[in-house]
Structures are given as structure tokens and as C-alpha cells.
């Protein structure tokens, strides 16, 4: 097989896409009552485009929310054969657009005291609790592994590609065999990160990295109206680190799904092999952000800066130096007598002002 054939076979190979949709209705209400249904509508368009890329593409669509709940909206049945879990069957299931949107909204609003407040009511306090991201990632990885779709031989990483010669401008060729690949897209609401889920989320991210599964993130953020250029108060350090560890793309959006569609089509929809052949848009600021012109309103942007500092498990604040539990590896910004995570006693230290252990990556 020639280098050109190897490149073509890798680009044209089928993929499995794990899509995790955050259905935390209280968090979505920060953007308005119709934000979640509109996001589902836009997501269905993106999923149809993915199915049209290759007849062998497979899709797992899982919704998660607060209160430790998750549900599969579109998943091949365990009795389905390999030929019955492709793009054709997925497109047929996506035809019931109204039914899928209704199912998502019902799942997001059922049996949750935090979602009883009407979105958009300025006089009512909307309680926004963290979503169960760790549960969704774990269930998705388990579903892929149970079907034999999550192995090192079934994945591909863009870093396996290199110039055919020493010249950096030479065509890229694959340095490994072209095999079916697995990747993940997380569509996240502005729900805050839960420090208690940090270990579970990082374990899932490391497992995905080990399987060479790319994790892309589309994160909605809420920015202060009086300072639109300020850093988002609802950015997710957990998801940024997941995308960084797996060589994925982290996109922040403060508008509608349509605002993010151009970034999704250009940087997320292409297969992992195709991305190695594409030149990403240049950034216009040292921080790596591409702020949108004010006259165009809210837009989506790819975030290249990643905050790799540890998170205090008690306060959720970022720390550069902290105290680490020797049993569960929980990190705390200040010394404690007992670990808040596993209740293990810390060593009795009289010199609490001593320099804490470094948590730098």
C-alpha cells in the first residue's frame, strides 16, 4: 500500500462518536427557557452530518444531569448486529426529531426540586447544582468497552501522523495502521464544576487518553453583561483538562447553538485523521481567544489556554500549592485534621505554616 493509499484509508475510516448532553435544566435556564431545546435541535443537525460522513459511523447519545442521573437517548440495542448499528439505522432513529427533543426535556425536568423554578423569572432564585459529568463519562466508556469499541487497537490519534520526509511541509502519512476510531463530544451547560468529582473525571479522561479517544467540548458560559470581554465565570477547568489530555478541542459559547455551528463543523465534525490535514484558524490574541466583534453579538470561540492547577476539594478554588491526602489524593488549600473526602486523619502537624506540598502537574 502506498503512502497516498494509507492516508486515504485513514481519513475515510468509520468512527464511533460518544455524545454526552448535559441536561441540567436549572443551569440551562441561565440562558433562557428555550436554550436547551434549541441546543438539542442544533445537535441533531450535527449528528446527521456525522452519519453522512461514512456509512459505518456509529453513534451513542447519552444525557446526564444533576442528582446522579443519566439516560441513553440513542444507543444500539445489545441484540443488534454489527451491520445494524451503522449510520443508516442512526439516521432513521434521528428522524423522530420532535420525539427526541421531548424526551430530553422530560428527562431534564423530571423529579428535580431544583428545576421547579420557572426559567427567566428574575424574582425567583434558581438553584444551579453541579451536573454528574463523572457518571456520564464512566457510563459512556463502559458502553464502548462492553461492545468492544474501546481498545488501543480501535483508536487513532492525530499525533500518529508525521511528514513523509524530513520537510515539515511534506504530506502527512500515517505511522500506524488505519483502524476504526472512537471520539467523544461533551455538550455542557453552565453548571459549576463539582470538586468531589475531580478524581473520577480525571480517571475517565486518563482512560480515554489511554484508548486514544479524543474528547471535544462545547461549553456554554455566562458572561457579565457589563463586561462582555471578561473571563467567563462559568468556565469548566475539568472539561478543559479533559480536552487537553486527549488532544481535543474546547469551545466556549455565550450565545445560541447556531453561533457555535461554524466552529463545530470546522474543528469538531472532521474525523481525527482529517484534522491532522487541516490548518486551524489563527488566534488574534496572546491568550489564545478570538473575541467576536461587538456588532455581531455573542459568538463561540476555541479556548487554547488550559488551567492545569489543582482544585481544592473543599472550596473549589484553584491552588498552586496545597495539602494532599495520602489515602485518596484529595487536595486542600489549607491544612485539615480530617480529609473531607475519605475521612482519613491527616498527620498531626504543629507547624501548619510550613510550606505545603506542590500540586503542579
C-alpha positions as CSV (number, residue, x, y, z in Angstrom):
1,X,0.0,0.0,0.0
2,X,1.4,3.4,-1.0
3,X,1.6,6.4,1.4
4,X,-1.3,8.0,-0.5
5,X,-3.5,4.9,-0.1
6,X,-2.6,4.8,3.6
7,X,-3.6,8.4,4.1
8,X,-6.9,7.9,2.2
9,X,-7.8,4.8,4.2
10,X,-7.2,6.5,7.5
11,X,-9.3,9.6,6.5
12,X,-12.1,7.5,5.1
13,X,-12.3,5.0,8.0
14,X,-15.5,4.7,10.1
15,X,-15.8,6.2,13.5
16,X,-17.8,5.8,16.7
17,X,-19.0,9.0,18.3
18,X,-20.0,9.2,22.0
19,X,-22.1,12.3,22.6
20,X,-22.7,13.4,26.2
21,X,-25.5,16.0,26.5
22,X,-25.8,18.0,29.8
23,X,-29.5,18.2,30.7
24,X,-29.2,20.3,33.8
25,X,-32.3,22.4,33.2
26,X,-31.5,24.8,36.1
27,X,-28.1,25.6,34.6
28,X,-29.6,26.0,31.1
29,X,-32.1,28.4,32.4
30,X,-29.3,30.9,33.0
31,X,-29.5,31.4,29.2
32,X,-33.3,31.3,28.9
33,X,-36.2,28.9,28.7
34,X,-35.6,27.7,25.2
35,X,-31.9,27.3,25.3
36,X,-31.9,23.5,25.9
37,X,-34.5,22.6,23.2
38,X,-32.6,24.8,20.7
39,X,-29.3,23.2,21.6
40,X,-30.9,19.7,21.0
41,X,-32.2,20.9,17.6
42,X,-28.8,22.1,16.6
43,X,-27.1,18.9,18.0
44,X,-29.4,16.8,15.8
45,X,-28.2,18.6,12.7
46,X,-24.6,17.9,13.7
47,X,-25.3,14.3,14.4
48,X,-27.0,13.9,11.0
49,X,-23.9,15.4,9.4
50,X,-21.7,12.9,11.2
51,X,-23.8,10.0,10.0
52,X,-23.4,11.2,6.4
53,X,-19.6,11.2,6.6
54,X,-19.4,7.4,6.5
55,X,-22.0,4.7,6.2
56,X,-20.2,2.8,9.0
57,X,-20.2,5.6,11.5
58,X,-21.9,4.7,14.8
59,X,-23.4,6.9,17.5
60,X,-24.0,6.7,21.2
61,X,-26.1,9.6,22.6
62,X,-26.3,9.9,26.4
63,X,-27.9,12.6,28.5
64,X,-26.8,13.4,32.1
65,X,-27.9,15.9,34.7
66,X,-27.6,16.7,38.4
67,X,-28.7,14.4,41.2
68,X,-26.7,11.4,39.8
69,X,-28.9,10.6,36.8
70,X,-28.1,9.7,33.3
71,X,-30.0,8.1,30.4
72,X,-29.3,6.8,26.9
73,X,-31.4,8.6,24.2
74,X,-30.0,6.8,21.2
75,X,-28.0,3.7,21.7
76,X,-27.8,0.5,19.5
77,X,-29.5,-2.4,21.3
78,X,-27.5,-5.2,22.7
79,X,-29.1,-7.6,20.3
80,X,-28.2,-5.5,17.3
81,X,-25.6,-7.0,15.0
82,X,-22.5,-5.0,13.8
83,X,-24.3,-4.3,10.5
84,X,-27.4,-2.9,12.3
85,X,-25.5,-0.2,14.3
86,X,-24.3,1.9,11.4
87,X,-25.2,5.4,10.1
88,X,-28.3,4.2,8.2
89,X,-30.0,3.0,11.4
90,X,-28.9,6.1,13.3
91,X,-30.4,8.4,10.7
92,X,-33.7,6.5,10.9
93,X,-33.7,7.0,14.7
94,X,-32.9,10.7,14.3
95,X,-35.9,11.2,12.0
96,X,-38.1,11.4,15.1
97,X,-36.8,14.9,16.0
98,X,-39.8,16.1,17.9
99,X,-39.8,12.9,20.0
100,X,-36.2,13.2,20.8
101,X,-36.4,16.8,21.9
102,X,-39.5,15.9,24.1
103,X,-37.6,13.0,25.6
104,X,-34.6,15.2,26.5
105,X,-36.8,18.0,28.1
106,X,-38.8,15.4,30.1
107,X,-35.6,13.8,31.3
108,X,-34.2,17.2,32.3
109,X,-37.3,18.4,34.2
110,X,-38.5,15.2,35.9
111,X,-38.1,14.6,39.6
112,X,-35.9,17.5,40.4
113,X,-36.6,20.1,43.0
114,X,-34.0,22.5,41.5
115,X,-35.9,22.6,38.2
116,X,-39.3,23.7,39.5
117,X,-38.4,27.4,39.3
118,X,-39.6,28.9,36.0
119,X,-36.6,29.9,33.9
120,X,-36.4,33.6,33.2
121,X,-38.2,34.7,36.4
122,X,-36.0,37.4,37.8
123,X,-37.6,37.3,41.2
124,X,-37.0,33.6,41.8
125,X,-33.7,32.2,42.8
126,X,-32.6,29.4,40.5
127,X,-30.5,26.8,42.4
128,X,-27.8,25.5,40.0
129,X,-26.1,22.4,41.2
130,X,-23.2,20.6,39.5
131,X,-24.0,18.0,36.8
132,X,-22.8,14.4,37.1
133,X,-20.1,14.6,34.5
134,X,-18.1,11.8,36.1
135,X,-21.1,9.5,35.8
136,X,-21.7,10.3,32.2
137,X,-18.1,9.8,31.2
138,X,-17.9,6.5,33.1
139,X,-21.2,5.1,31.6
140,X,-20.1,6.1,28.1
141,X,-16.7,4.4,28.5
142,X,-18.4,1.3,29.9
143,X,-20.8,1.2,27.0
144,X,-18.0,1.5,24.5
145,X,-15.9,-1.1,26.3
146,X,-18.8,-3.6,26.6
147,X,-19.2,-3.6,22.8
148,X,-15.5,-3.9,22.2
149,X,-15.2,-0.5,20.7
150,X,-12.8,1.0,23.2
151,X,-9.4,-0.6,22.8
152,X,-6.0,0.7,21.9
153,X,-6.2,-1.1,18.5
154,X,-9.6,0.5,17.7
155,X,-8.4,4.1,18.2
156,X,-6.3,6.6,16.4
157,X,-4.5,9.7,17.4
158,X,-3.5,12.6,15.2
159,X,-0.1,12.5,16.8
160,X,0.5,9.2,14.9
161,X,0.8,11.3,11.7
162,X,4.1,12.7,10.5
163,X,5.6,14.2,7.3
164,X,6.6,11.6,4.8
165,X,10.1,13.3,4.7
166,X,12.1,15.5,7.0
167,X,10.4,18.5,5.4
168,X,7.6,19.9,7.6
169,X,5.7,20.9,4.5
170,X,5.6,17.4,3.1
171,X,2.3,15.4,3.0
172,X,1.3,13.7,6.2
173,X,1.2,10.0,6.3
174,X,0.0,7.5,9.0
175,X,2.7,5.9,11.2
176,X,0.2,3.3,12.4
177,X,-2.4,1.0,10.8
178,X,-5.7,2.7,9.9
179,X,-8.4,1.2,12.1
180,X,-11.9,2.4,13.3
181,X,-11.6,5.2,15.8
182,X,-13.6,6.4,18.8
183,X,-14.2,10.0,19.9
184,X,-16.4,11.9,22.3
185,X,-18.3,15.2,22.3
186,X,-19.4,16.8,25.6
187,X,-22.2,19.4,25.2
188,X,-22.1,21.1,28.6
189,X,-24.4,23.6,30.3
190,X,-23.0,26.5,32.5
191,X,-23.3,24.2,35.6
192,X,-20.4,24.6,38.0
193,X,-17.7,22.0,38.5
194,X,-18.0,19.7,41.4
195,X,-14.7,19.3,43.2
196,X,-15.8,15.9,44.6
197,X,-15.9,14.6,41.0
198,X,-12.4,15.7,40.1
199,X,-10.7,12.3,40.7
200,X,-13.5,10.4,38.8
201,X,-13.4,12.8,35.9
202,X,-9.6,12.7,35.6
203,X,-9.6,8.9,35.8
204,X,-12.1,8.8,33.0
205,X,-10.0,11.3,31.0
206,X,-6.9,9.2,31.5
207,X,-8.7,6.0,30.4
208,X,-9.8,7.9,27.3
209,X,-6.3,9.1,26.7
210,X,-5.0,5.5,27.1
211,X,-7.5,4.4,24.4
212,X,-6.5,7.4,22.3
213,X,-10.1,8.7,22.3
214,X,-10.4,12.4,21.6
215,X,-12.7,14.3,23.9
216,X,-14.1,17.6,22.3
217,X,-16.1,20.0,24.5
218,X,-18.8,22.6,23.7
219,X,-19.3,24.6,26.8
220,X,-21.9,27.3,27.4
221,X,-20.8,30.1,29.6
222,X,-22.5,33.1,31.2
223,X,-20.6,36.4,31.0
224,X,-21.3,39.6,32.9
225,X,-23.4,41.9,30.9
226,X,-21.4,44.9,31.9
227,X,-18.1,43.3,31.0
228,X,-18.5,41.0,27.9
229,X,-14.8,40.7,27.4
230,X,-14.2,39.4,30.9
231,X,-13.3,35.9,31.6
232,X,-16.2,33.6,31.9
233,X,-17.3,32.8,35.5
234,X,-18.8,29.5,34.4
235,X,-15.8,28.1,32.5
236,X,-15.1,24.4,33.3
237,X,-11.5,23.6,34.3
238,X,-12.4,19.9,34.4
239,X,-13.5,19.9,30.8
240,X,-10.6,22.0,29.7
241,X,-8.2,19.4,31.2
242,X,-10.2,16.5,29.6
243,X,-9.8,18.1,26.2
244,X,-6.2,18.9,26.7
245,X,-5.3,15.4,27.9
246,X,-7.0,13.8,24.9
247,X,-5.8,16.3,22.2
248,X,-9.4,17.6,21.8
249,X,-11.0,20.9,21.1
250,X,-12.6,23.1,23.9
251,X,-15.1,25.6,22.6
252,X,-16.9,28.2,24.7
253,X,-20.2,29.7,23.6
254,X,-22.2,32.5,25.1
255,X,-24.9,32.6,22.5
256,X,-27.1,30.1,20.6
257,X,-26.1,26.7,19.1
258,X,-26.1,28.4,15.7
259,X,-23.3,30.6,16.9
260,X,-21.2,27.6,17.6
261,X,-22.1,25.6,14.5
262,X,-19.2,27.1,12.4
263,X,-16.6,26.0,14.9
264,X,-18.2,22.6,15.3
265,X,-18.3,22.0,11.5
266,X,-14.8,23.2,11.0
267,X,-13.0,21.7,14.1
268,X,-15.2,19.0,15.7
269,X,-17.1,17.3,12.9
270,X,-14.0,16.4,10.8
271,X,-12.6,13.0,11.8
272,X,-9.5,12.8,13.9
273,X,-7.5,11.7,10.8
274,X,-8.8,14.7,8.8
275,X,-7.9,17.2,11.5
276,X,-4.2,16.3,11.0
277,X,-4.6,17.6,7.4
278,X,-6.4,20.8,8.4
279,X,-4.8,24.1,9.4
280,X,-6.7,25.5,12.4
281,X,-7.7,29.2,12.3
282,X,-5.0,31.5,13.8
283,X,-5.7,33.2,17.1
284,X,-5.7,37.0,17.3
285,X,-4.8,37.5,21.0
286,X,-1.9,36.2,23.1
287,X,-4.3,34.4,25.4
288,X,-5.5,32.2,22.5
289,X,-9.0,33.6,22.4
290,X,-10.7,35.0,19.3
291,X,-13.2,37.6,20.7
292,X,-16.1,38.3,18.5
293,X,-16.8,41.9,17.2
294,X,-19.4,43.6,19.4
295,X,-21.7,44.3,16.4
296,X,-22.1,40.6,15.8
297,X,-23.3,39.8,19.3
298,X,-22.4,36.6,21.2
299,X,-20.3,34.1,19.4
300,X,-18.4,30.8,20.1
301,X,-14.6,30.7,20.4
302,X,-12.0,28.0,20.8
303,X,-10.1,28.3,24.1
304,X,-6.4,27.3,23.8
305,X,-5.3,28.3,27.3
306,X,-5.8,25.5,29.8
307,X,-5.6,25.9,33.6
308,X,-3.8,22.9,34.9
309,X,-3.7,23.9,38.5
310,X,-5.2,21.6,41.1
311,X,-8.6,22.3,42.6
312,X,-9.3,22.5,46.3
313,X,-11.8,19.7,47.2
314,X,-13.4,21.8,49.9
315,X,-13.8,25.3,48.3
316,X,-13.4,24.6,44.6
317,X,-10.7,27.2,44.3
318,X,-7.6,26.8,42.2
319,X,-4.4,26.3,44.1
320,X,-0.7,26.1,43.1
321,X,0.4,24.7,46.5
322,X,-1.8,22.6,48.6
323,X,-2.2,19.8,51.1
324,X,-2.8,16.3,49.6
325,X,-4.5,13.4,51.4
326,X,-2.2,10.3,51.3
327,X,-5.2,7.9,51.0
328,X,-7.4,9.4,48.3
329,X,-5.2,12.2,46.9
330,X,-7.7,14.9,47.6
331,X,-6.2,18.4,47.5
332,X,-7.0,21.1,50.1
333,X,-5.9,24.7,50.1
334,X,-5.4,24.8,53.9
335,X,-4.4,22.1,56.5
336,X,-7.1,20.0,57.9
337,X,-7.5,17.5,60.7
338,X,-9.6,15.0,58.7
339,X,-9.9,14.5,54.9
340,X,-13.3,15.7,53.8
341,X,-13.4,13.1,51.1
342,X,-12.4,9.8,52.8
343,X,-12.4,10.9,56.4
344,X,-8.8,9.8,56.8
345,X,-6.9,11.7,59.6
346,X,-4.1,14.0,58.5
347,X,-0.8,13.7,60.2
348,X,-0.6,15.8,63.4
349,X,1.5,18.8,62.4
350,X,2.3,21.6,64.8
351,X,4.0,23.7,62.1
352,X,0.9,24.4,60.0
353,X,2.7,27.3,58.4
354,X,5.2,25.0,56.8
355,X,5.3,25.0,53.0
356,X,2.6,22.6,51.6
357,X,3.3,20.0,49.0
358,X,3.3,21.2,45.4
359,X,0.4,20.1,43.2
360,X,1.8,21.4,40.0
361,X,1.3,19.0,37.1
